[in-house]
Amino acid sequence: MMKLKSLAVLVIASAPTSANEIDNLVNNSQALRDTFKYGIQAIGGMWDYADIGGIAPTGTVDPGLITKAKQDAYNNAVLQFQNANYTWDPNADQYFQDQSQQAMNNLGQVVDDYVDAAVALIEVVTVNEMAQDAQQAPDSREAIALQEYMDSNDVLLDDQEVDTYNESLQAVEEAAQTAAAYMAVANNPELIESANDSAYAMNVTYEESQTSFFDATTGILTVEWAGQDATMSASLNLAGYFKTNADIIDLGEESTFFITSPEGGCWFIQDPTERETCLYGS
């Protein structure tokens, strides 16, 4: 007895293509599928009816025959599709723009946490300023004023305050390194091109990525995707973007964050006009 063997069609998915070419391919391959489907249904019906004496009319299979027109239409659609020049955008540019903005937002939050933790150190600065005044005073009145201030305020540093301050300062360093890394990539067309090349090689987009992180020890920024068998990744070397400590401190000395701080030289000026001039110039 004949046995009808199952048939399978392998469809290979690709990136978005030209609407005209893909539409032609879909429409003409679907036309053949419809013809194929009819033929299978006709065979199934004729076979089952034959088993009980039901005779199919002559020409039952005619709608299932592949015509020359359908053959040519399908083959032409395949050739047009094969010869077309298709491309797609892994979108590294938008990804790193978004990541850099998120990292900068996180840096702002971490700096806010540092400012909260620095309240205890501001008391130390205040004590130091008043102690210097007492040191230079001709009599003990400034020293007495400092004693009174100490009696009215919590000026001792406890272990928790020190730990919180140190942790918040280290958190700023880590957040600033991460934000700078993403910003370095986002603002460098060559790094964006390299990131896109890596994504092309893996046939992925950055929107599909699972995670990304920056390792300041190696200077490598890594983006990872979850692969079928293993994690795939793209790595960007940012070692050339590191600054020296001197660079950081020199720029920091000119920063608004420092100038408006208790160590910027303007904090303890009592006269509002003089203080504004100190902070923002004349």
ZITA-V499981 format. One record per residue. N is the residue number from 0. RES is the residue in one letter. PHI is phi in degrees with one decimal (999 if undefined). OMEGA is omega in whole degrees, -180 to 180 (999 if undefined). D_LAST is the distance of its C-alpha to the last C-alpha in whole Angstrom. Layout:
n->N res->RES phi->PHI omega->OMEGA d_last->D_LAST
n->N res->RES phi->PHI omega->OMEGA d_last->D_LAST
//
This chain:
n->0 res->M phi->999 omega->176 d_last->103
n->1 res->M phi->-66.3 omega->176 d_last->100
n->2 res->K phi->-120.9 omega->178 d_last->97
n->3 res->L phi->-81.1 omega->-179 d_last->93
n->4 res->K phi->-85.9 omega->179 d_last->91
n->5 res->S phi->-70.1 omega->-179 d_last->87
n->6 res->L phi->-120.5 omega->180 d_last->85
n->7 res->A phi->-127.4 omega->179 d_last->81
n->8 res->V phi->-119.0 omega->178 d_last->78
n->9 res->L phi->-96.1 omega->180 d_last->75
n->10 res->V phi->-110.9 omega->-179 d_last->72
n->11 res->I phi->-98.4 omega->-179 d_last->69
n->12 res->A phi->-87.1 omega->179 d_last->66
n->13 res->S phi->-135.5 omega->-180 d_last->63
n->14 res->A phi->-69.6 omega->179 d_last->60
n->15 res->P phi->-53.3 omega->-175 d_last->59
n->16 res->T phi->-123.4 omega->177 d_last->61
n->17 res->S phi->-58.5 omega->-176 d_last->62
n->18 res->A phi->-59.7 omega->-177 d_last->63
n->19 res->N phi->-65.1 omega->-177 d_last->66
n->20 res->E phi->-69.7 omega->-180 d_last->67
n->21 res->I phi->-70.5 omega->177 d_last->67
n->22 res->D phi->-63.5 omega->178 d_last->68
n->23 res->N phi->-60.8 omega->-179 d_last->71
n->24 res->L phi->-65.4 omega->179 d_last->72
n->25 res->V phi->-62.4 omega->-176 d_last->72
n->26 res->N phi->-64.0 omega->-176 d_last->74
n->27 res->N phi->-77.4 omega->175 d_last->76
n->28 res->S phi->-71.2 omega->177 d_last->77
n->29 res->Q phi->-66.8 omega->178 d_last->77
n->30 res->A phi->-61.3 omega->176 d_last->80
n->31 res->L phi->-68.6 omega->177 d_last->81
n->32 res->R phi->-62.6 omega->179 d_last->81
n->33 res->D phi->-62.5 omega->177 d_last->82
n->34 res->T phi->-63.3 omega->179 d_last->85
n->35 res->F phi->-60.9 omega->180 d_last->85
n->36 res->K phi->-60.0 omega->180 d_last->85
n->37 res->Y phi->-60.6 omega->-179 d_last->88
n->38 res->G phi->-60.9 omega->179 d_last->90
n->39 res->I phi->-63.8 omega->179 d_last->90
n->40 res->Q phi->-63.9 omega->180 d_last->90
n->41 res->A phi->-63.4 omega->179 d_last->93
n->42 res->I phi->-62.6 omega->-180 d_last->95
n->43 res->G phi->-59.7 omega->-180 d_last->94
n->44 res->G phi->-68.5 omega->-179 d_last->96
n->45 res->M phi->-64.6 omega->-179 d_last->99
n->46 res->W phi->-62.5 omega->-178 d_last->99
n->47 res->D phi->-68.5 omega->178 d_last->99
n->48 res->Y phi->-68.9 omega->179 d_last->102
n->49 res->A phi->-60.5 omega->-178 d_last->104
n->50 res->D phi->-69.0 omega->-180 d_last->104
n->51 res->I phi->-120.5 omega->176 d_last->106
n->52 res->G phi->86.7 omega->177 d_last->108
n->53 res->G phi->-88.9 omega->-175 d_last->105
n->54 res->I phi->-98.6 omega->178 d_last->105
n->55 res->A phi->-77.2 omega->177 d_last->102
n->56 res->P phi->-68.1 omega->178 d_last->102
n->57 res->T phi->-62.4 omega->-179 d_last->102
n->58 res->G phi->92.7 omega->179 d_last->99
n->59 res->T phi->-56.7 omega->-175 d_last->97
n->60 res->V phi->-85.9 omega->-174 d_last->95
n->61 res->D phi->-54.8 omega->178 d_last->94
n->62 res->P phi->-64.2 omega->179 d_last->91
n->63 res->G phi->-93.7 omega->179 d_last->90
n->64 res->L phi->-78.9 omega->180 d_last->91
n->65 res->I phi->-85.4 omega->-179 d_last->88
n->66 res->T phi->-82.1 omega->178 d_last->88
n->67 res->K phi->-61.4 omega->-179 d_last->88
n->68 res->A phi->-64.0 omega->-180 d_last->85
n->69 res->K phi->-68.9 omega->178 d_last->83
n->70 res->Q phi->-60.4 omega->-178 d_last->84
n->71 res->D phi->-64.5 omega->-179 d_last->82
n->72 res->A phi->-62.2 omega->-180 d_last->79
n->73 res->Y phi->-67.9 omega->-179 d_last->78
n->74 res->N phi->-61.7 omega->178 d_last->79
n->75 res->N phi->-63.5 omega->179 d_last->77
n->76 res->A phi->-63.9 omega->178 d_last->74
n->77 res->V phi->-64.0 omega->-179 d_last->74
n->78 res->L phi->-64.2 omega->178 d_last->74
n->79 res->Q phi->-61.0 omega->-180 d_last->71
n->80 res->F phi->-66.9 omega->-179 d_last->69
n->81 res->Q phi->-65.0 omega->-175 d_last->70
n->82 res->N phi->-88.4 omega->-180 d_last->69
n->83 res->A phi->-75.4 omega->179 d_last->65
n->84 res->N phi->-101.7 omega->-177 d_last->62
n->85 res->Y phi->-107.3 omega->176 d_last->60
n->86 res->T phi->-145.0 omega->178 d_last->57
n->87 res->W phi->-152.4 omega->-174 d_last->54
n->88 res->D phi->-111.8 omega->176 d_last->51
n->89 res->P phi->-64.6 omega->173 d_last->50
n->90 res->N phi->67.2 omega->176 d_last->47
n->91 res->A phi->-63.2 omega->-178 d_last->45
n->92 res->D phi->-57.3 omega->-179 d_last->42
n->93 res->Q phi->-65.0 omega->-179 d_last->41
n->94 res->Y phi->-60.1 omega->-177 d_last->43
n->95 res->F phi->-74.8 omega->171 d_last->40
n->96 res->Q phi->-62.7 omega->-180 d_last->37
n->97 res->D phi->-65.6 omega->-178 d_last->38
n->98 res->Q phi->-65.3 omega->180 d_last->39
n->99 res->S phi->-66.7 omega->179 d_last->35
n->100 res->Q phi->-67.0 omega->177 d_last->34
n->101 res->Q phi->-62.6 omega->-180 d_last->36
n->102 res->A phi->-67.2 omega->177 d_last->35
n->103 res->M phi->-67.8 omega->176 d_last->31
n->104 res->N phi->-62.5 omega->178 d_last->32
n->105 res->N phi->-64.6 omega->178 d_last->34
n->106 res->L phi->-60.8 omega->178 d_last->31
n->107 res->G phi->-60.2 omega->179 d_last->29
n->108 res->Q phi->-67.3 omega->-180 d_last->31
n->109 res->V phi->-66.7 omega->176 d_last->32
n->110 res->V phi->-64.7 omega->176 d_last->29
n->111 res->D phi->-59.0 omega->178 d_last->29
n->112 res->D phi->-63.5 omega->178 d_last->32
n->113 res->Y phi->-63.3 omega->-180 d_last->30
n->114 res->V phi->-58.8 omega->178 d_last->28
n->115 res->D phi->-62.2 omega->-178 d_last->30
n->116 res->A phi->-71.0 omega->-176 d_last->32
n->117 res->A phi->-79.8 omega->-180 d_last->29
n->118 res->V phi->-55.5 omega->180 d_last->29
n->119 res->A phi->-63.2 omega->179 d_last->32
n->120 res->L phi->-73.1 omega->177 d_last->30
n->121 res->I phi->-64.1 omega->175 d_last->27
n->122 res->E phi->-63.1 omega->178 d_last->29
n->123 res->V phi->-63.9 omega->178 d_last->30
n->124 res->V phi->-61.1 omega->179 d_last->26
n->125 res->T phi->-62.3 omega->178 d_last->26
n->126 res->V phi->-59.3 omega->-180 d_last->30
n->127 res->N phi->-63.2 omega->179 d_last->28
n->128 res->E phi->-61.6 omega->-179 d_last->25
n->129 res->M phi->-69.0 omega->178 d_last->28
n->130 res->A phi->-67.2 omega->176 d_last->30
n->131 res->Q phi->-63.6 omega->177 d_last->28
n->132 res->D phi->-61.5 omega->-180 d_last->27
n->133 res->A phi->-66.9 omega->-179 d_last->31
n->134 res->Q phi->-64.3 omega->-176 d_last->32
n->135 res->Q phi->-94.4 omega->-177 d_last->30
n->136 res->A phi->-74.5 omega->-179 d_last->31
n->137 res->P phi->-75.4 omega->179 d_last->34
n->138 res->D phi->-141.1 omega->-172 d_last->36
n->139 res->S phi->-93.8 omega->-176 d_last->36
n->140 res->R phi->-63.5 omega->178 d_last->34
n->141 res->E phi->-67.6 omega->178 d_last->32
n->142 res->A phi->-66.4 omega->177 d_last->34
n->143 res->I phi->-63.9 omega->179 d_last->36
n->144 res->A phi->-62.9 omega->178 d_last->33
n->145 res->L phi->-66.2 omega->178 d_last->33
n->146 res->Q phi->-60.8 omega->179 d_last->37
n->147 res->E phi->-65.0 omega->177 d_last->36
n->148 res->Y phi->-63.1 omega->180 d_last->33
n->149 res->M phi->-64.1 omega->179 d_last->36
n->150 res->D phi->-68.5 omega->-176 d_last->38
n->151 res->S phi->-96.0 omega->-175 d_last->36
n->152 res->N phi->-132.1 omega->178 d_last->35
n->153 res->D phi->-85.0 omega->-175 d_last->36
n->154 res->V phi->-105.6 omega->176 d_last->35
n->155 res->L phi->-79.7 omega->177 d_last->38
n->156 res->L phi->-99.7 omega->176 d_last->38
n->157 res->D phi->-97.8 omega->-175 d_last->41
n->158 res->D phi->-61.1 omega->-178 d_last->42
n->159 res->Q phi->-65.5 omega->179 d_last->41
n->160 res->E phi->-63.8 omega->179 d_last->38
n->161 res->V phi->-65.6 omega->-180 d_last->38
n->162 res->D phi->-62.3 omega->-179 d_last->40
n->163 res->T phi->-62.4 omega->179 d_last->38
n->164 res->Y phi->-63.0 omega->-178 d_last->34
n->165 res->N phi->-62.1 omega->-180 d_last->36
n->166 res->E phi->-64.1 omega->-179 d_last->38
n->167 res->S phi->-68.6 omega->178 d_last->34
n->168 res->L phi->-67.7 omega->177 d_last->33
n->169 res->Q phi->-66.2 omega->178 d_last->36
n->170 res->A phi->-65.3 omega->177 d_last->36
n->171 res->V phi->-63.8 omega->179 d_last->32
n->172 res->E phi->-58.4 omega->-179 d_last->33
n->173 res->E phi->-63.7 omega->-179 d_last->36
n->174 res->A phi->-66.0 omega->-180 d_last->35
n->175 res->A phi->-68.5 omega->177 d_last->32
n->176 res->Q phi->-62.3 omega->-179 d_last->35
n->177 res->T phi->-65.2 omega->180 d_last->37
n->178 res->A phi->-62.0 omega->-180 d_last->34
n->179 res->A phi->-64.4 omega->-180 d_last->33
n->180 res->A phi->-63.7 omega->179 d_last->37
n->181 res->Y phi->-63.9 omega->-180 d_last->37
n->182 res->M phi->-66.9 omega->179 d_last->34
n->183 res->A phi->-60.9 omega->179 d_last->35
n->184 res->V phi->-68.2 omega->-176 d_last->38
n->185 res->A phi->-59.1 omega->-176 d_last->37
n->186 res->N phi->-100.1 omega->-178 d_last->35
n->187 res->N phi->-119.8 omega->-178 d_last->38
n->188 res->P phi->-56.7 omega->-180 d_last->40
n->189 res->E phi->-68.0 omega->177 d_last->43
n->190 res->L phi->-69.0 omega->177 d_last->43
n->191 res->I phi->-63.3 omega->179 d_last->43
n->192 res->E phi->-63.5 omega->178 d_last->46
n->193 res->S phi->-63.3 omega->178 d_last->47
n->194 res->A phi->-64.3 omega->178 d_last->47
n->195 res->N phi->-65.4 omega->179 d_last->49
n->196 res->D phi->-60.2 omega->179 d_last->52
n->197 res->S phi->-63.5 omega->180 d_last->52
n->198 res->A phi->-67.5 omega->176 d_last->53
n->199 res->Y phi->-57.3 omega->-177 d_last->55
n->200 res->A phi->-63.5 omega->-180 d_last->57
n->201 res->M phi->-98.5 omega->-179 d_last->57
n->202 res->N phi->58.6 omega->-179 d_last->58
n->203 res->V phi->-134.2 omega->171 d_last->55
n->204 res->T phi->-116.1 omega->-179 d_last->52
n->205 res->Y phi->-72.8 omega->175 d_last->49
n->206 res->E phi->-64.6 omega->-179 d_last->49
n->207 res->E phi->-87.7 omega->-176 d_last->52
n->208 res->S phi->-65.2 omega->-177 d_last->51
n->209 res->Q phi->-91.5 omega->-179 d_last->51
n->210 res->T phi->-160.8 omega->174 d_last->48
n->211 res->S phi->-151.2 omega->-178 d_last->46
n->212 res->F phi->-160.6 omega->179 d_last->44
n->213 res->F phi->-118.1 omega->177 d_last->42
n->214 res->D phi->-104.7 omega->-177 d_last->44
n->215 res->A phi->-69.2 omega->179 d_last->41
n->216 res->T phi->-68.4 omega->-179 d_last->44
n->217 res->T phi->-98.9 omega->-176 d_last->45
n->218 res->G phi->76.0 omega->-176 d_last->42
n->219 res->I phi->-106.4 omega->172 d_last->45
n->220 res->L phi->-100.5 omega->-174 d_last->44
n->221 res->T phi->-119.4 omega->172 d_last->47
n->222 res->V phi->-115.8 omega->-176 d_last->48
n->223 res->E phi->-120.5 omega->174 d_last->51
n->224 res->W phi->-123.6 omega->176 d_last->54
n->225 res->A phi->-85.0 omega->179 d_last->57
n->226 res->G phi->-87.1 omega->-179 d_last->60
n->227 res->Q phi->-65.7 omega->-177 d_last->64
n->228 res->D phi->-111.6 omega->-177 d_last->65
n->229 res->A phi->-157.7 omega->178 d_last->62
n->230 res->T phi->-73.4 omega->175 d_last->58
n->231 res->M phi->-101.7 omega->-178 d_last->56
n->232 res->S phi->-149.7 omega->172 d_last->53
n->233 res->A phi->-121.1 omega->-176 d_last->50
n->234 res->S phi->-122.6 omega->179 d_last->48
n->235 res->L phi->-124.3 omega->-177 d_last->45
n->236 res->N phi->-89.1 omega->-178 d_last->44
n->237 res->L phi->-113.8 omega->-177 d_last->41
n->238 res->A phi->-57.7 omega->-179 d_last->41
n->239 res->G phi->-72.9 omega->-177 d_last->39
n->240 res->Y phi->-96.3 omega->-179 d_last->36
n->241 res->F phi->-70.6 omega->175 d_last->35
n->242 res->K phi->-103.0 omega->176 d_last->32
n->243 res->T phi->-82.6 omega->175 d_last->33
n->244 res->N phi->-58.2 omega->180 d_last->31
n->245 res->A phi->-62.0 omega->177 d_last->29
n->246 res->D phi->-57.8 omega->-177 d_last->28
n->247 res->I phi->-63.8 omega->-177 d_last->27
n->248 res->I phi->-68.7 omega->179 d_last->25
n->249 res->D phi->-60.9 omega->179 d_last->23
n->250 res->L phi->-69.4 omega->179 d_last->22
n->251 res->G phi->-61.5 omega->180 d_last->22
n->252 res->E phi->-65.4 omega->179 d_last->19
n->253 res->E phi->-95.1 omega->-174 d_last->17
n->254 res->S phi->-76.8 omega->176 d_last->18
n->255 res->T phi->-61.6 omega->-179 d_last->16
n->256 res->F phi->-60.0 omega->180 d_last->19
n->257 res->F phi->-75.8 omega->-175 d_last->19
n->258 res->I phi->-59.5 omega->-179 d_last->15
n->259 res->T phi->-88.5 omega->-178 d_last->16
n->260 res->S phi->-89.4 omega->177 d_last->19
n->261 res->P phi->-61.5 omega->180 d_last->20
n->262 res->E phi->-100.2 omega->-176 d_last->20
n->263 res->G phi->-83.7 omega->177 d_last->17
n->264 res->G phi->96.7 omega->-177 d_last->16
n->265 res->C phi->-113.2 omega->-170 d_last->14
n->266 res->W phi->-57.4 omega->-172 d_last->17
n->267 res->F phi->-96.8 omega->176 d_last->18
n->268 res->I phi->-71.3 omega->-174 d_last->15
n->269 res->Q phi->-81.1 omega->-178 d_last->17
n->270 res->D phi->-70.6 omega->-176 d_last->14
n->271 res->P phi->-58.3 omega->-179 d_last->13
n->272 res->T phi->-66.2 omega->179 d_last->10
n->273 res->E phi->-64.3 omega->180 d_last->9
n->274 res->R phi->-65.0 omega->178 d_last->11
n->275 res->E phi->-62.6 omega->179 d_last->8
n->276 res->T phi->-64.5 omega->178 d_last->5
n->277 res->C phi->-62.8 omega->-176 d_last->8
n->278 res->L phi->-73.0 omega->-168 d_last->9
n->279 res->Y phi->-120.6 omega->-179 d_last->7
n->280 res->G phi->83.9 omega->-178 d_last->4
n->281 res->S phi->-78.9 omega->999 d_last->0
//
